[in-house]
Amino acid sequence: MTHEPGAGPDHRRTPPWSGEVARLVTRHGKEVCVAPALAEVGLGVVTAEHDTDALGTFTGSVPRPGTAAEVAVRKAALGLRGSRHGLGVASEGSFGPHPAVPLGTADDEVVVLLDRRRGLVVQGRAVRPAEVAVSAVVGPQDDLAPLLARADLPRHRLTVRPDVPHPRREDVTTGIGCPDELVEAVRRWSRHGRDERVVVSTDFRAHVCPSRRVVIAAAAADLAHRLGHRCPRCRTPGWGVARLLTGAPCRLCGRPTRTVRAAEWACPACAHRLERLEGAGRADAEDVRGDPATCDRCNP
């Protein structure tokens, strides 16, 4: 994300967490993505393993009870249960239509720091086009070659589940890394799906999705940046972009588009917010316009 020029690091005081250790809840090796960024602000990381699948799975076998940010906070709190630590860290990701890339899939990652003692939550975020995001409904007689060409096996892995609204957790095969495993899983679960169909999709668990790990690391870097930057009003660490605002004028017709026009900066502790136009501070800022592909008039 872009960083506000007028809200730089406060060099008069180190971040209040410097020298402390946070518990990171992960089952899938996310410490390699998160720990290096937090070390930059003097925060150590230890891991805590919990059944995070109970808070939602990418396959839909367990619905996620809330937004990605809300679930990340629940995970961080889960890691602090029965612990003497006061700091918890967790991440959560989601995949969906990219806000700026037509027909593209976005990987939207959130990494949060929960400070139990201070009653504070600081959130880092990164949104990138998903490098690999396969999703297809197939049957045992279908040609799987086109799907395999996009799947990037074995670097990325696949999941197979019956084509039903909410499959049971035990009815999902994950971590598929070769064509033979895929064929077997399709054959096995097609007997449980509607019209003998299954859903094949990229396995987005961090330890088997290297392109997602890059985005988690970017979200952790955004979190570290916030921890080193204080609110210009109350001086609490955590100042950064809270959300992106769409509506940049279309460069063809001038109507509002789905292209980002501004970023809203916010403090995690007080109500202070600041809106900054996209491209502000650049020589060509006045020429920033929305992509016609994201305009409902030019591209209905």
LUMGUBA-570371 format. One line per 2 residues: number of its first residue (from 0); their letters; for each residue y, x, z of N, C-alpha, C. Coordinates in steps of 0.05 Angstrom, whole numbers, plus 5000, padded with zeros to 4 digits. Atoms other than C-alpha are relative to their C-alpha. Layout:
N
NUM> a> Y X Z Y X Z Y X Z  ...
END
This chain:
300
0> mt> 4976 5017 5000 5000 5000 5000 5025 5017 5000  4974 4986 5000 5073 5019 4992 5009 5003 5029
2> he> 4990 4996 4973 5107 5047 5054 5030 4999 5001  4971 5005 4997 5177 5028 5078 5015 5026 5006
4> pg> 4986 4975 4996 5225 5087 5070 5015 5002 5026  4983 5000 4976 5268 5066 5129 4984 4998 5026
6> ag> 5015 5003 4975 5211 5061 5179 4979 5022 5002  5018 4976 5000 5182 5131 5182 4988 5004 5027
8> pd> 5012 4994 4974 5142 5163 5238 5020 5005 5021  4982 4995 4977 5174 5166 5306 4990 5027 5012
10> hr> 5009 4973 4991 5170 5241 5321 5007 5005 5029  4992 4995 4972 5200 5233 5391 4977 4995 5018
12> rt> 5023 5005 4983 5135 5206 5418 4975 4999 4982  5025 5002 5015 5063 5214 5395 4990 4971 5003
14> pp> 5012 5027 4997 5024 5149 5382 4986 4997 5027  5011 5003 4973 5001 5120 5449 4970 5003 5001
16> ws> 5029 4997 5000 4928 5126 5427 4992 5029 4996  5007 4973 5006 4931 5200 5412 4984 5012 5023
18> ge> 5018 4989 4980 4874 5235 5448 4980 4981 5011  5019 5019 4991 4836 5171 5461 4977 4996 4980
20> va> 5023 5005 5017 4770 5147 5432 4996 4970 4997  5005 5028 5006 4756 5080 5398 4971 4996 4993
22> rl> 5028 5007 5007 4688 5046 5390 5001 4985 4973  5002 5013 5027 4673 5029 5317 4974 4986 4998
24> vt> 5024 5015 5004 4624 4973 5306 4991 5002 4971  5010 4998 5027 4581 4988 5245 4970 5004 5001
26> rh> 5029 4996 5004 4509 4984 5222 4995 5016 4975  5003 4989 5027 4523 5016 5155 5016 5025 4994
28> gk> 4988 4974 5004 4554 5084 5166 5030 5000 4993  4972 5001 5007 4627 5064 5161 5017 5021 5014
30> ev> 4985 4979 4986 4647 5120 5208 5010 5022 4981  4991 4980 5019 4650 5167 5148 5024 4992 4985
32> cv> 4977 5011 5014 4703 5122 5118 5024 4999 5018  4978 5007 4981 4744 5108 5181 5009 5023 5017
34> ap> 4993 4979 4981 4741 5168 5227 5019 5021 4990  4981 4979 5009 4777 5220 5183 5029 4990 5000
36> al> 4972 5010 5000 4838 5175 5175 5011 4998 5028  4990 5003 4973 4843 5159 5249 5004 5026 5014
38> ae> 4997 4974 4988 4835 5232 5267 5028 5011 4994  4973 4991 5007 4902 5243 5232 5021 4992 5020
40> vg> 4982 5008 4979 4936 5205 5288 4989 5005 5028  5011 4991 4974 4895 5237 5343 4981 4981 5013
42> lg> 5018 5020 4989 4846 5180 5352 4971 5007 4992  5028 4995 5005 4772 5196 5360 4984 4974 4996
44> vv> 5017 5023 5005 4716 5149 5339 4971 5005 5008  5028 5000 4995 4647 5135 5367 4989 4974 4989
46> ta> 5011 5024 5012 4599 5084 5337 4986 4983 5021  5014 5020 4984 4570 5021 5368 4986 4982 4981
48> eh> 5015 5017 5019 4514 4983 5333 4995 4973 5012  5006 5027 4993 4510 4908 5337 4991 4985 4976
50> dt> 5009 5017 5023 4481 4853 5294 5024 4986 4988  4976 5011 5012 4543 4843 5253 4994 4979 4978
52> da> 5008 5021 5019 4504 4800 5203 5003 4972 5012  4996 5026 4987 4511 4745 5255 5028 4989 4995
54> lg> 4973 5008 5006 4585 4743 5235 5005 4996 4970  4998 5005 5029 4570 4732 5161 4987 5021 4983
56> tf> 5013 4982 5018 4533 4763 5103 5011 4995 4972  4991 5002 5027 4553 4777 5031 4983 4981 4983
58> tg> 5018 5017 5016 4492 4738 5006 5003 4971 5006  4996 5028 4993 4515 4674 5040 4979 4989 5019
60> sv> 5020 5011 4982 4454 4669 5085 5012 4994 5027  4985 5006 4976 4502 4670 5144 5029 4997 4992
62> pr> 4972 5003 5007 4571 4639 5130 5018 5015 5018  4981 4985 4983 4630 4680 5154 5019 4980 5014
64> pg> 4984 5019 4984 4666 4643 5211 5030 5008 5002  4972 4993 4999 4738 4657 5191 5008 5019 4978
66> ta> 4991 4981 5020 4780 4704 5149 4989 5028 5006  5010 4972 4996 4762 4777 5140 5014 5013 5024
68> ae> 4986 4988 4978 4816 4798 5189 4990 4988 5027  5010 5013 4975 4792 4747 5242 4973 5011 5007
70> va> 5027 4990 4994 4720 4771 5235 5001 5029 5009  4998 4972 4992 4741 4844 5239 5008 5002 5030
72> vr> 4992 5000 4971 4776 4829 5306 4977 4993 5017  5024 5008 4984 4713 4794 5331 4980 5023 5002
74> ka> 5018 4977 4999 4672 4854 5312 5009 5021 5019  4989 4980 4983 4719 4901 5347 4996 4992 5030
76> al> 5003 5010 4973 4716 4858 5410 4971 5001 5008  5029 4999 4994 4640 4856 5405 4993 5029 5009
78> gl> 5006 4972 4993 4639 4932 5408 5010 5009 5027  4989 4993 4973 4679 4932 5473 4985 4987 5023
80> rg> 5014 5014 4979 4632 4886 5511 4984 5020 5017  5015 4983 4982 4605 4922 5572 5007 5030 4998
82> sr> 4992 4972 5004 4643 4986 5553 5025 5006 5016  4976 4991 4985 4694 5026 5591 5023 5006 4980
84> hg> 4980 4994 5019 4731 5038 5526 5020 4977 4998  4980 5021 5004 4796 5000 5514 5008 4996 4972
86> lg> 4993 5001 5029 4800 5011 5439 4975 4994 4984  5021 5007 5018 4756 4978 5387 5009 5001 4972
88> va> 4994 4999 5029 4754 4988 5312 4978 4986 4985  5020 5013 5017 4719 4947 5259 5013 4994 4973
90> se> 4990 5007 5027 4724 4931 5185 4985 4976 4989  5012 5022 5013 4709 4872 5142 5011 4999 4971
92> gs> 4992 5001 5027 4711 4863 5067 4993 4974 4987  5006 5024 5015 4712 4806 5017 5005 5006 4970
94> fg> 4998 4997 5029 4704 4801 4942 5007 4973 4987  4992 5024 5014 4738 4751 4896 5017 5006 4977
96> ph> 4983 4995 5023 4784 4742 4837 5023 5019 5006  4978 4981 4995 4834 4799 4831 5027 4986 4995
98> pa> 4975 5014 5004 4906 4774 4840 5016 5010 4976  4983 4989 5022 4934 4819 4785 4984 5008 4975
100> vp> 5016 4992 5023 4875 4835 4739 4984 4976 4990  5014 5024 5011 4854 4776 4695 4970 5005 4997
102> lg> 5029 4999 5001 4779 4763 4701 4988 5023 5016  5010 4978 4983 4773 4822 4749 4993 4991 5027
104> ta> 5008 5005 4972 4740 4823 4817 5014 5020 5018  4986 4983 4980 4779 4850 4877 4982 5005 5024
106> dd> 5012 4992 4974 4751 4888 4936 5023 5001 5020  4979 5003 4981 4795 4868 4994 4989 5009 5027
108> ev> 5011 4989 4975 4782 4911 5056 5021 5000 5023  4983 5000 4977 4811 4904 5126 4987 5018 5022
110> vv> 5009 4984 4977 4805 4955 5183 5019 4995 5023  4982 5007 4978 4832 4935 5251 4994 5018 5024
112> ll> 5002 4987 4973 4846 4970 5317 5007 4979 5020  4996 5019 4978 4839 4925 5378 5005 5016 5025
114> dr> 4993 4987 4975 4875 4951 5440 4998 4980 5022  5006 5020 4980 4845 4911 5497 5020 5002 5023
116> rr> 4982 4996 4977 4892 4941 5550 5028 4990 4994  4973 5008 5008 4956 4928 5512 5002 4973 4987
118> gl> 5001 5027 5013 4934 4862 5481 5012 5002 4972  4988 4995 5026 4951 4890 5412 4978 5003 4978
120> vv> 5018 4997 5023 4917 4885 5344 5017 5012 4977  4986 4988 5023 4939 4931 5287 4980 5000 4977
122> qg> 5017 5004 5024 4911 4919 5217 5008 5017 4977  4996 4986 5025 4903 4964 5157 4986 4985 4978
124> ra> 5012 5015 5022 4887 4936 5089 5003 5015 4973  4999 4989 5027 4871 4958 5018 4986 4981 4981
126> vr> 5011 5018 5021 4858 4917 4955 4998 5017 4975  5004 4984 5025 4828 4951 4894 4981 4984 4981
128> pa> 5020 5012 5018 4791 4927 4831 4972 5011 5007  5027 4992 4993 4717 4928 4847 4988 5015 4976
130> ev> 5012 4984 5021 4683 4983 4808 4975 4988 4989  5025 5013 5007 4616 4947 4807 4998 4974 5015
132> av> 5002 5026 4987 4609 4873 4821 4983 4981 4982  5019 5016 5016 4547 4843 4788 4993 4974 5014
134> sa> 5009 5026 4989 4530 4770 4798 4990 4983 4977  5012 5016 5021 4482 4730 4755 4977 4983 5010
136> vv> 5022 5018 4994 4433 4672 4759 4979 5004 4978  5020 4994 5020 4368 4690 4725 4973 4988 5009
138> gp> 5027 5009 4995 4295 4670 4721 4980 5022 4993  5020 4979 5004 4230 4710 4717 4995 5006 4970
140> qd> 5005 4995 5028 4227 4703 4641 5025 5011 4986  4976 4990 5012 4298 4727 4628 5000 5030 4995
142> dl> 4997 4971 5005 4316 4794 4598 5021 5011 5020  4982 4989 4979 4346 4835 4655 5015 5024 4990
144> ap> 4987 4976 5010 4370 4892 4611 5031 4998 5001  4970 5001 4999 4443 4867 4604 5010 5002 5029
146> ll> 4992 4998 4972 4447 4859 4680 4997 5028 5010  5005 4973 4991 4417 4927 4693 5021 5020 4989
148> ar> 4980 4982 5013 4468 4959 4645 5026 5000 5016  4975 5002 4985 4524 4935 4691 4996 5007 5030
150> ad> 5006 4998 4971 4489 4946 4758 5004 5028 5012  4996 4973 4990 4496 5022 4763 4979 5009 5020
152> lp> 5022 4991 4983 4428 5032 4795 4994 5030 4993  5003 5006 4971 4410 5071 4837 5024 5006 5017
154> rh> 4976 4993 4984 4480 5092 4857 5010 4976 5016  4996 5025 4986 4495 5020 4874 4974 4985 5002
156> rl> 5025 5016 4997 4441 4972 4899 5005 4971 4995  4998 5029 5006 4426 4899 4886 4987 4984 5022
158> tv> 5013 5020 4983 4407 4837 4925 4989 4978 4983  5011 5024 5014 4363 4779 4903 4994 4979 5020
160> rp> 5005 5022 4983 4360 4711 4935 4994 4975 4984  5004 5025 5015 4336 4642 4915 5026 4986 4994
162> dv> 4975 5014 5007 4388 4600 4879 5001 4973 5015  4996 5023 4982 4401 4553 4937 5026 5005 5015
164> ph> 4973 4997 4987 4467 4540 4975 5000 5020 5023  5000 4983 4977 4448 4575 5040 4972 5011 5005
166> pr> 5027 4989 4996 4385 4618 5035 4997 5011 5028  5006 4988 4974 4351 4640 5099 5002 5031 4998
168> re> 4997 4971 5000 4364 4712 5119 4974 5014 4992  5026 4987 5006 4289 4727 5112 4992 4995 4971
170> dv> 5006 5005 5028 4290 4700 5040 5018 5016 4981  4982 4984 5016 4337 4754 5015 4989 5029 4999
172> tt> 5008 4972 5003 4316 4822 4987 5025 5016 4994  4976 4984 5003 4370 4875 4995 4992 5029 4993
174> gi> 5004 4971 5005 4377 4949 4976 4983 5006 4976  5017 4996 5024 4342 4942 4908 5012 5023 4984
176> gc> 4989 4976 5013 4350 5010 4874 4987 5007 4974  5013 4993 5025 4304 5009 4813 4992 4974 4985
178> pd> 5007 5024 5015 4285 4960 4757 4974 4987 5009  5025 5012 4991 4214 4951 4782 5003 4983 5025
180> el> 4995 5016 4976 4239 4928 4850 5015 4974 4993  4985 5024 5008 4287 4880 4816 4981 4979 4988
182> ve> 5019 5019 5013 4232 4849 4773 4982 4986 5021  5018 5011 4979 4187 4840 4834 5015 4979 5017
184> av> 4984 5019 4984 4243 4807 4875 5007 4975 4985  4994 5024 5016 4262 4760 4819 4975 4982 4998
186> rr> 5025 5016 5001 4189 4739 4811 4994 4987 5027  5007 5011 4973 4180 4730 4886 5017 4976 5008
188> ws> 4982 5021 4989 4242 4689 4902 5005 4977 4980  4996 5022 5019 4244 4648 4838 4983 4975 5008
190> rh> 5017 5022 4991 4189 4605 4869 5014 4983 5021  4986 5014 4979 4238 4584 4923 5028 4989 4991
192> gr> 4973 5008 5009 4300 4571 4880 4999 4975 4983  4998 5023 5017 4325 4512 4841 4993 5008 4971
194> de> 5009 4994 5028 4291 4510 4772 4990 5028 4997  5011 4973 5000 4258 4576 4790 5021 5021 4993
196> rv> 4978 4981 5005 4324 4612 4788 5007 5015 5026  4991 4984 4977 4351 4668 4833 5028 5010 4994
198> vv> 4974 4988 5003 4418 4699 4845 4997 5030 5004  5000 4971 4999 4423 4774 4831 5029 5009 5003
200> st> 4973 4991 4996 4485 4808 4858 5001 5028 5012  4996 4973 4988 4512 4876 4879 4997 4998 5030
202> df> 5002 4998 4971 4493 4895 4950 5025 5014 5010  4974 4989 4992 4561 4904 4981 5000 5013 5027
204> ra> 5001 4986 4974 4537 4934 5047 5009 5029 4995  4986 4975 5005 4577 4998 5056 4982 5023 4994
206> hv> 5017 4976 5003 4519 5047 5060 4986 5001 4973  5013 5000 5026 4492 5026 4992 5020 4992 4978
208> cp> 4979 5007 5019 4559 5012 4957 5022 5021 5001  4981 4978 4997 4596 5078 4948 5028 4994 4991
210> sr> 4973 5007 5009 4654 5048 4910 5015 4984 5021  4987 5015 4978 4667 5001 4969 5009 5019 5022
212> rv> 4993 4981 4979 4668 5060 5017 5028 5012 4994  4974 4988 5007 4728 5088 4979 5023 4981 5008
214> vi> 4979 5020 4993 4767 5023 4991 5002 4997 5030  4999 5000 4970 4748 5021 5065 5016 5024 5010
216> aa> 4984 4976 4992 4775 5092 5071 5029 4996 4995  4972 5006 5006 4840 5069 5038 5012 4981 5021
218> aa> 4990 5018 4979 4846 5012 5088 5003 5014 5027  4998 4984 4976 4833 5061 5145 5024 5018 4999
220> ad> 4976 4984 5003 4888 5106 5118 5025 4983 5004  4977 5018 4995 4935 5046 5117 5003 4994 5030
222> la> 4999 5004 4971 4916 5032 5190 5012 5024 5014  4989 4976 4987 4930 5104 5209 5029 5003 4995
224> hr> 4971 4999 5006 4997 5101 5174 5015 4982 5019  4986 5019 4982 5016 5040 5215 5000 5010 5029
226> lg> 5001 4990 4972 4993 5072 5280 5021 5022 5004  4980 4979 4998 5042 5128 5265 5028 4991 4994
228> hr> 4974 5011 5007 5100 5082 5247 5007 4977 5019  4992 5019 4980 5139 5041 5297 5019 4979 4988
230> cp> 4983 5022 5008 5173 4974 5289 5030 5009 5004  4972 4992 4997 5248 4986 5276 5015 4985 5022
232> rc> 4987 5016 4979 5264 4933 5328 4990 5006 5028  5011 4997 4973 5216 4939 5387 4986 5027 5005
234> rt> 5012 4974 4999 5188 5009 5372 4970 5001 5006  5029 5001 4997 5116 4986 5378 4986 5012 4975
236> pg> 5015 4990 5024 5068 5025 5332 4986 4978 4986  5015 5020 5016 5036 4986 5276 5017 4987 4978
238> wg> 4983 5011 5020 5094 4972 5229 4988 5005 4972  5011 4997 5027 5070 4958 5158 5000 4974 4985
240> va> 5001 5024 5017 5057 4908 5102 4981 4980 5012  5017 5022 4990 5032 4842 5128 4988 4983 4978
242> rl> 5011 5016 5023 5024 4806 5062 5017 5006 4975  4986 4997 5025 5043 4810 4989 5008 4973 4990
244> lt> 4989 5026 5009 5086 4755 4959 5000 5000 4969  5001 5002 5029 5073 4733 4887 5025 4985 4990
246> ga> 4978 5015 5011 5122 4701 4839 5020 5017 4983  4982 4984 5017 5152 4759 4798 5004 4985 4974
248> pc> 4994 5015 5025 5186 4729 4736 4985 5011 4976  5015 4992 5024 5144 4730 4672 5019 5015 4981
250> rl> 4983 4985 5018 5171 4782 4624 5003 4987 4973  4997 5015 5025 5162 4732 4567 5017 4975 5003
252> cg> 4986 5026 4997 5186 4665 4594 5018 4998 5025  4983 5000 4976 5218 4682 4661 4990 4982 5023
254> rp> 5010 5017 4979 5176 4632 4701 4985 5017 5021  5015 4985 4980 5144 4654 4767 4971 5004 4992
256> tr> 5028 4993 5007 5076 4688 4758 4984 5005 5026  5016 4992 4977 5019 4708 4803 5002 5030 5006
258> tv> 4995 4972 4995 5043 4780 4799 5017 5004 5025  4985 4995 4975 5069 4810 4865 5029 5005 4994
260> ra> 4972 4995 5003 5144 4806 4871 5012 5015 5024  4989 4988 4976 5154 4831 4942 4978 5005 5020
262> ae> 5017 4995 4977 5120 4857 5005 5014 4992 5025  4988 5008 4975 5131 4827 5073 4989 5020 5022
264> wa> 5007 4981 4979 5132 4880 5129 5002 4986 5026  5000 5014 4974 5117 4859 5200 4991 5018 5022
266> cp> 5009 4986 4975 5107 4883 5271 4977 4985 5012  5023 5014 4988 5041 4868 5306 5007 4989 5028
268> ac> 4994 5007 4972 5077 4858 5373 5023 4979 5001  4977 5018 4999 5144 4823 5360 5002 4983 4974
270> ah> 4998 5018 5023 5168 4772 5309 5016 5012 4977  4984 4988 5021 5207 4822 5267 4985 5002 4974
272> rl> 5011 4998 5027 5194 4816 5193 5022 5008 4980  4981 4991 5020 5226 4846 5131 4988 4998 4973
274> er> 5010 5003 5027 5218 4828 5058 5012 5022 4982  4990 4979 5018 5223 4885 5008 4989 4995 4972
276> le> 5007 5005 5028 5223 4874 4933 4981 5021 4989  5019 4981 5012 5166 4906 4894 5017 5019 4982
278> ga> 4986 4980 5016 5192 4970 4862 5028 5007 5010  4974 4993 4989 5254 4974 4907 5001 5030 5004
280> gr> 4997 4971 4997 5281 5044 4907 4993 5015 4975  5006 4987 5025 5256 5059 4836 5023 4996 4981
282> ad> 4979 5002 5019 5304 5072 4780 4997 4976 4982  5005 5023 5018 5271 5017 4738 4994 4975 5015
284> ae> 5008 5023 4984 5265 4967 4795 5010 4973 4988  4990 5025 5011 5308 4915 4760 4984 4990 4976
286> dv> 5016 5007 5023 5260 4916 4701 4972 4991 5008  5026 5009 4992 5199 4897 4743 4996 4971 4994
288> rg> 5005 5027 5008 5170 4834 4713 4970 4994 5003  5028 5008 4998 5106 4794 4718 4985 5003 4974
290> dp> 5018 4999 5023 5048 4804 4670 4996 4972 4989  5004 5027 5011 5045 4744 4622 4971 4990 5004
292> at> 5028 5008 4995 4969 4744 4634 4998 4985 5026  5001 5013 4974 4985 4720 4705 5020 4976 5001
294> cd> 4981 5022 5002 5034 4666 4681 4985 4975 4992  5014 5025 5006 5008 4594 4682 5012 4987 4975
296> rc> 4988 5011 5024 5055 4577 4625 4991 5015 4975  5007 4984 5023 5040 4635 4578 4970 5003 4997
298> np> 5029 4997 5000 4967 4639 4597 4987 4979 5017  5010 5023 4984 4946 4570 4621 4970 5001 5004
END
